[in-house]
Amino acid sequence: MKKLVVFAIAITAMACQQNKIGYVDSVKIMDDYQEKIDVDARYQTKAQAITQKRDSISQAFQMELQQFQTKAQSMSQQSAQEEYSQLQQRGQQIGQQLQQEEQQLQQKGQAEMDTLVRKVKKEIRAYGKANGYTYILGGGDGGSVIYGDDAKDLTNEILKILNDKYEN
């Protein structure tokens, strides 16, 4: 019986030694990946353009409302109400259009970010296969690695590969 237990422990120990395990800090990879940085900058620029457009349209609409208020004093109540109703409708349409543009930008940004995440995961898998890893775990703020030996941290190696491929 003792021989069987010793044999089982020896087999388990050999099996554990055969597994090559590493980890990556997923947050650091995404934060330092140049393509992701460029995507963020591009969408930040587009978001600022939409904000400027919204502010400009809003300012013009406010001026139009002020002009209407001045003009409304000399109009009949019914005419003033009709014109005010038209202004309100136009304001709602403009607001909906701007909101739609913002949503489209967010959706495009999210789709591009999803593509980047898939690209990073694909590169990590390729690295793992090419270098004989059984497992590469994800670390960082939301990852599953609470502690890892620095020698097993593959973050910088994979980040270098990703950035080199992006630049070329």
C-alpha positions as CSV (number, residue, x, y, z in Angstrom):
1,M,0.0,0.0,0.0
2,K,2.8,2.4,0.9
3,K,4.5,1.7,-2.4
4,L,1.3,2.6,-4.3
5,V,1.0,5.9,-2.4
6,V,4.6,6.7,-3.1
7,F,4.2,5.8,-6.7
8,A,1.1,8.0,-7.0
9,I,2.9,11.0,-5.4
10,A,5.9,10.5,-7.7
11,I,3.6,10.4,-10.8
12,T,1.8,13.6,-9.6
13,A,5.1,15.3,-9.0
14,M,6.4,14.4,-12.5
15,A,3.1,15.6,-14.0
16,C,3.4,19.0,-12.2
17,Q,7.0,19.4,-13.4
18,Q,5.9,18.9,-17.0
19,N,3.4,21.8,-16.9
20,K,5.0,25.1,-17.9
21,I,3.0,27.9,-16.4
22,G,3.4,31.7,-16.9
23,Y,1.2,34.7,-16.4
24,V,0.6,38.1,-17.9
25,D,-0.7,41.3,-16.5
26,S,-3.6,41.9,-18.8
27,V,-4.2,45.5,-17.6
28,K,-0.5,46.5,-18.2
29,I,-0.6,44.9,-21.7
30,M,-3.7,46.8,-22.7
31,D,-2.4,50.1,-21.1
32,D,1.0,49.9,-22.8
33,Y,0.0,48.4,-26.1
34,Q,0.7,51.1,-28.7
35,E,-2.2,50.2,-31.0
36,K,-4.6,50.5,-28.0
37,I,-3.1,53.9,-27.1
38,D,-3.5,55.1,-30.7
39,V,-7.1,53.8,-30.8
40,D,-7.9,55.6,-27.5
41,A,-6.4,58.9,-28.9
42,R,-8.3,58.6,-32.1
43,Y,-11.6,58.1,-30.3
44,Q,-10.8,60.9,-27.8
45,T,-10.3,63.3,-30.7
46,K,-13.6,62.2,-32.3
47,A,-15.4,62.6,-29.0
48,Q,-14.0,66.1,-28.5
49,A,-15.2,67.0,-32.0
50,I,-18.7,65.8,-31.2
51,T,-18.6,67.7,-27.9
52,Q,-17.6,70.9,-29.7
53,K,-20.3,70.4,-32.3
54,R,-22.9,69.9,-29.6
55,D,-21.7,73.0,-27.7
56,S,-21.8,75.0,-30.9
57,I,-25.3,73.9,-31.9
58,S,-26.5,74.4,-28.3
59,Q,-25.2,77.9,-28.2
60,A,-26.8,78.7,-31.6
61,F,-30.0,77.2,-30.4
62,Q,-30.0,79.3,-27.2
63,M,-29.5,82.4,-29.2
64,E,-32.4,81.5,-31.4
65,L,-34.5,80.9,-28.3
66,Q,-33.6,84.3,-27.0
67,Q,-34.5,85.9,-30.3
68,F,-37.8,84.1,-30.2
69,Q,-38.5,85.3,-26.7
70,T,-38.0,88.9,-27.8
71,K,-40.1,88.4,-30.9
72,A,-42.8,86.5,-29.1
73,Q,-43.8,89.6,-27.1
74,S,-45.1,91.2,-30.3
75,M,-46.8,88.0,-31.6
76,S,-50.3,86.7,-30.9
77,Q,-50.3,84.0,-28.2
78,Q,-51.3,81.3,-30.7
79,S,-48.6,82.2,-33.2
80,A,-46.0,82.3,-30.3
81,Q,-47.1,78.9,-29.1
82,E,-46.9,77.4,-32.6
83,E,-43.4,78.8,-33.2
84,Y,-42.2,77.8,-29.8
85,S,-43.6,74.2,-30.4
86,Q,-41.6,74.1,-33.7
87,L,-38.5,75.3,-31.9
88,Q,-38.9,72.6,-29.2
89,Q,-39.3,69.9,-31.9
90,R,-36.2,71.1,-33.7
91,G,-34.3,71.1,-30.4
92,Q,-35.4,67.6,-29.7
93,Q,-34.4,66.4,-33.2
94,I,-31.0,68.0,-32.8
95,G,-30.5,66.4,-29.4
96,Q,-31.5,63.0,-30.7
97,Q,-29.1,63.3,-33.7
98,L,-26.2,64.3,-31.5
99,Q,-27.0,61.5,-29.1
100,Q,-27.1,59.1,-32.0
101,E,-23.7,60.2,-33.2
102,E,-22.2,59.7,-29.7
103,Q,-23.7,56.2,-29.5
104,Q,-22.3,55.3,-32.9
105,L,-18.9,56.5,-31.9
106,Q,-19.1,54.5,-28.7
107,Q,-20.2,51.3,-30.6
108,K,-17.3,51.7,-33.1
109,G,-14.9,52.3,-30.3
110,Q,-16.1,49.2,-28.4
111,A,-16.0,47.1,-31.5
112,E,-12.4,48.2,-32.2
113,M,-11.4,47.5,-28.5
114,D,-13.0,44.0,-28.8
115,T,-10.8,43.4,-31.9
116,L,-7.7,44.5,-30.0
117,V,-8.5,42.2,-27.0
118,R,-9.0,39.3,-29.4
119,K,-5.6,40.2,-31.1
120,V,-3.9,40.2,-27.7
121,K,-5.3,36.9,-26.7
122,K,-4.4,35.4,-30.0
123,E,-0.8,36.6,-29.6
124,I,-0.6,35.2,-26.0
125,R,-1.9,31.8,-27.2
126,A,0.7,31.8,-30.1
127,Y,3.4,32.7,-27.7
128,G,2.4,30.0,-25.3
129,K,2.3,27.3,-28.0
130,A,5.6,28.5,-29.5
131,N,7.4,28.4,-26.1
132,G,5.9,25.2,-24.7
133,Y,3.6,26.7,-22.1
134,T,0.8,24.5,-20.7
135,Y,-0.9,27.5,-19.2
136,I,-0.6,31.3,-19.4
137,L,-2.7,32.9,-16.7
138,G,-4.1,36.4,-16.7
139,G,-3.2,38.7,-13.9
140,G,-3.6,42.4,-13.2
141,D,-6.5,44.1,-11.4
142,G,-9.2,41.7,-12.7
143,G,-7.0,38.7,-13.3
144,S,-6.8,35.3,-11.5
145,V,-3.1,35.6,-10.5
146,I,-2.8,37.0,-7.0
147,Y,0.9,36.3,-6.7
148,G,3.4,35.1,-9.3
149,D,7.1,34.7,-9.4
150,D,8.5,37.5,-11.5
151,A,10.5,34.9,-13.5
152,K,7.1,33.6,-14.7
153,D,5.8,37.0,-15.7
154,L,5.5,37.1,-19.5
155,T,3.9,40.6,-19.7
156,N,6.9,42.5,-21.1
157,E,7.8,39.8,-23.6
158,I,4.3,39.7,-25.1
159,L,3.9,43.4,-25.0
160,K,7.1,43.8,-27.0
161,I,5.9,41.3,-29.6
162,L,2.6,43.1,-29.9
163,N,4.2,46.6,-30.2
164,D,6.8,45.3,-32.7
165,K,4.1,43.8,-34.9
166,Y,2.0,46.9,-34.7
167,E,4.9,49.2,-35.7
168,N,5.8,47.0,-38.7
